[in-house]
Amino acid sequence: MTNAGNEMSRHPEYLNADSVAQKWSFEIPPEPIPEDKIAETVESDVVVLGEGMSGLCTALSCVEEGIATTIVTASSRPVGRGGSVFAVYSKVMERLGYPRFDPTDFFLEEFAACSFQVDQRKWYTFYNKSEESMNWLVDMLEADGVQVVLENGNDCDPHSPTTQPVGTHAFLDDKTTFAGAGINIALRTLEKNYLARGGKIAYRTRGRQLVKDPATGRICGVIAEDETGRFIKFIARKAVVLATGDFSANRDMMAKYCPAFAKHFDGGSGDYNVGFHEKGLFRGEGHLMALWAGAAWQKIFPNAPLIQGSRLGSNMPYGAHRGLRLNANGERFMNEDANAPYSVYAILNQPKSEAFAVWGKNYAYDIDWFSHGSTRGSAPTPPEKVIEKWEAEVEKGRLVKGETIEEVVEKLGLPLEKTLTEIERYNAMCRAGADTDFYKKPKYLQEIRQAPFYGGSLSERRFFSVLGGPRTNHLMQICDESDQPLGGLYAAGTLIGDMFANCYNFRIAGHNYGVCLTLGYVTGKYIAANE
Ligand SMILES: Cc1cc2nc3c(=O)[nH]c(=O)nc-3n(C[C@H](O)[C@H](O)[C@H](O)COP(=O)(O)OP(=O)(O)OC[C@H]3O[C@@H](n4cnc5c(N)ncnc54)[C@H](O)[C@@H]3O)c2cc1C
C-alpha cells in the first residue's frame, strides 16, 4: 500500500490514487442467468443486437450473403435521429458533378486534431468502402421513391477549421424537406429490404448477457429478456454483432470514460426508441456485455463527446457566429473562425461559461448566408430574409435589438465601458483589414457598423452523445486486453472503439452515420467470408 493508501484508510471519504484505481460497480459481471430460466432458444448464424442504422446495415449486409440473421432489439422499431450521412463519393455526387473527396490532406489534419490517436485503418477502410456502401443505400432508397440529396456544408476555405468536404448525403420525401432530418426514411427502407430477404427481428427484447462456448471460449449467443420478463437464448452460429448505441445515459460510465462532460448528461429518458433527444441516449448495455465477457475498453481516453454550441448569428450550416464574440467581462477571447462544436469548447472555458455576440444590420449584406438543412448548390439566403429571421428571434426573446451599440450591450448585461472599448478596437481592426489580436482572416472581419444592432448569448450548448466503447480492431472484432479478438464478437456503429478522439468535431458532417453505414456493410460481408 502506498502512502496515499495509508491516508485513505485514515480518511476513507477522500479519493486518492489507490481508491480511484478501484473497479466501478458496472465492471463487475452479474451472476450468469441460469439455464433453467431460459424459456426459449432461437438459432441463427448471426445475431445483431440493436436496430439503429448500424445494426440494420450490418444485418442486411449479412442476409444478402445468405446468412440467417436475427436482430434482437430493445426498441419497438428502427431507431435514429438526424439524418446526415457522409460518404466520400456516390452516384449522387457524380450526377451533380462533384468530385470525389480527397483525403490526402484532410484526414491528416483530422488525425492531427486528435493527436494521431484514432485507428487510421478504420478511417481508410471507411474511405475505401463508403462509395460502394452509399451506392448500395442510394439504389434501395431511389427504388422506394426517396430523393437523395447533398446537404450544404460550411464554406470551402481549405485552411479554416470550419471547412467541410462535400459528401454529406440526406434523404427527402413528401414530409421531410429539411436536409439532415431523414434518417427514419433510410431506416424504413433498410428494414423493408432486410425483412424481404428473410431477416428476423425480435422487438422489445433487451440483450442481457453474452453466451460463451465453453469448449472454445468464443462468443456464441446472447441471452435476452422480452417485455414480459421471459429469457430467450439467441444462439449465433457465426457471430454476435453489438450495435446497441452509446452510453451517454449511464452516469457511472460517463464518469469513468468521459468525466469532463459527465455532469452535462442527466441520465437519459430510458426510452429504447429514443429519437431527437439530448443529454443522454442509451445506457451502454452492449458495452457492458462485452466487458463482462472479457473485452478490454478502447485505448483512447477520454471517450469523445458529441456536443455542439450555439448557432446564433451564424452564416454557415454547421457554423457558429464568426463575427465578434465577447465573454461576460466584455472581452474578446478567441479567433472566431471556428465551427459550433469547436466554439463550445472555447466558450465553456470562459467566465461562467458564457459568451455573447454583437453585430449590425450590415452583417446580413457583408457575407453570404446558408441555413442548416439546405442542399448543396442552393442559392444563399437573401439578406432581407436573414434580417427577417433575426427579427423573429428578437420577438422570441432569443436576440436583443437596439438603435445603438450601447443599447444592445446594456440589454445583454455586459459591462458597458469595457465592452464598448473592445467593440471599437475590433471595429478599428475590421476597418484596417488586419486582426492584430487573434489574427482572424481579413475576409471574416466585418465591422459592427449599421443600425439596428443585434446581440445574443452564445452560451447554449447541446449534448448529443458519446462515442466509442469496447476495444475494436480494424476488422470490427472486439478484443481483450492483449488485443486478441474474443472470437465471434463484432462492434457496429457508435459503439466501435478507437474510431474518434478528443471530440466529434463535425468537420465531416454525418461521419457517424457514415460509419454506421459503411463499416456495418463491410462487417456483414466480412462475417460472410470469414466466420
Ligand atoms: C439529436 C441528435 C441528432 C443526431 N444527428 C446525427 C446526424 O444527422 N448524423 C450523424 O451521423 N449522427 C447524428 N447523431 C448521432 C447518431 O444518432 C448516432 O451516432 C447513431 O444513431 C448511432 O447509431 P447506432 O446504430 O450505433 O446506434 P443507435 O442508433 O443509437 O441505435 C441503438 C439501438 O440499440 C438498441 N438497444 C439499446 N440497448 C439494447 C439492448 N440492451 N439490447 C438490444 N437492443 C438495445 C436501441 O433500442 C436501438 O435500437 C445525432 C445524435 C443526436 C442525439
The ligand as a Gaussian input file, in Angstrom:
#p B3LYP/6-31G(d) Opt

LIG

0 1
 C      -30.221000      14.902000     -31.674000
 C      -29.213000      14.075000     -32.420000
 C      -29.055000      14.217000     -33.809000
 C      -28.102000      13.448000     -34.491000
 N      -27.952000      13.616000     -35.844000
 C      -26.998000      12.910000     -36.495000
 C      -26.818000      13.058000     -37.906000
 O      -27.566000      13.753000     -38.583000
 N      -25.795000      12.375000     -38.494000
 C      -24.970000      11.551000     -37.782000
 O      -24.052000      10.974000     -38.378000
 N      -25.154000      11.359000     -36.455000
 C      -26.149000      12.010000     -35.807000
 N      -26.338000      11.806000     -34.466000
 C      -25.586000      10.730000     -33.809000
 C      -26.283000       9.418000     -34.172000
 O      -27.609000       9.426000     -33.658000
 C      -25.583000       8.191000     -33.600000
 O      -24.214000       8.276000     -33.811000
 C      -26.140000       6.946000     -34.310000
 O      -27.534000       6.863000     -34.108000
 C      -25.511000       5.688000     -33.818000
 O      -26.150000       4.619000     -34.484000
 P      -26.085000       3.175000     -33.864000
 O      -26.681000       2.256000     -34.854000
 O      -24.708000       2.905000     -33.410000
 O      -26.993000       3.244000     -32.537000
 P      -28.443000       3.821000     -32.295000
 O      -28.985000       4.488000     -33.491000
 O      -28.352000       4.640000     -31.068000
 O      -29.325000       2.511000     -32.051000
 C      -29.116000       1.662000     -30.940000
 C      -30.130000       0.538000     -30.965000
 O      -29.809000      -0.392000     -29.935000
 C      -30.974000      -0.670000     -29.158000
 N      -30.558000      -1.140000     -27.834000
 C      -30.005000      -0.433000     -26.811000
 N      -29.716000      -1.261000     -25.785000
 C      -30.084000      -2.513000     -26.178000
 C      -30.016000      -3.797000     -25.569000
 N      -29.547000      -3.991000     -24.342000
 N      -30.471000      -4.866000     -26.285000
 C      -30.990000      -4.741000     -27.535000
 N      -31.076000      -3.531000     -28.136000
 C      -30.608000      -2.439000     -27.477000
 C      -31.753000       0.616000     -29.211000
 O      -33.094000       0.459000     -28.824000
 C      -31.561000       0.974000     -30.702000
 O      -32.451000       0.194000     -31.475000
 C      -27.293000      12.546000     -33.774000
 C      -27.463000      12.382000     -32.386000
 C      -28.418000      13.126000     -31.712000
 C      -28.593000      12.941000     -30.244000

